Amino acid sequence: MILKRTNIERKLQKIRNKSVDSEQILTEVQQILNQDYDNESEIYDQLKSKRSSISNTFDLDFLETEKIFHIDQIKEICIDYRLRFLDSSFFKGEIPQTAISKIKHLEVLHNTEIKGYKIMAPSKLFKLEDKDDPLLFAPIGNDYYYLIHKWGNDLHPLRKLFAWPFKNVANLVAVVLLISYLVTQLVPEGLFSKKSSTTEFWIIYFFMFKSLAAIVIFYGFALGKNFSPAVWKSKYFNA
């Protein structure tokens, strides 16, 4: 006599059907889905809310140390890579579902409603007022922030180098001097006189420096640009 194998799924369904009917199950599942939808809607509302929050009530036992950052550390990265650190309400990109899921998990884990979201990203990803990877933070308090989620592509490996001239005036002048020297080297010998001399080289170099400096100054003033230490927390486009 061959014994039939036990279908554990059918056994499970049989026990379930004895305890509750299918309509009740669907009703309960629908309630769970509705509650989950309401929770997500509240999270999206908080992300778009312009009401700032200084801190959140987190349970220290569940916080991961490597995800806690002080405002000074965030500021240093923003200046080095010319990024902005602004309220999530200014963010014009789409918040991924994975970030929402992590927020829901944190709220359940810490038994709290998280508020005051901040995002670190390049200026082009923010809806800045006129008067390539975001990081989502929530304030802990005392100038500390908790990293919730990072998405998108990593920054270009040379972004820090490109942002270096915009850290301060000295860096910008140094770059203009270097570019002026390189451009001067490209000027053919004997272009302005039959015989090249050191004096002629320095005259051309000074002329190149003045021209490039004028372009940089015009660009800076015309577009209202500023150095990174002054714009990393600015919500204005022309900064």
Protein Blocks (a to p, Z undefined) as FASTA:
>chain_A
ZZddddfklmmmmmmmmmpcfklmmmmmmmmmmmmmmmmmmmmmmmmpcbdcfbdcddfk
lpcfklgccfklmmmmmmmnopadddfklpmbdcdfklmmmmmmmmmmnopacehiacdd
dfklpccdfklcccddddfbghiacdfbdgdjdddfklmmmmmmmmpmklmmmmmmmmmm
mmmmmpcghklbmbdcfklmmmmmmmmmmmmmmmmmmmmmmnopacfklmmmccbfbZZ
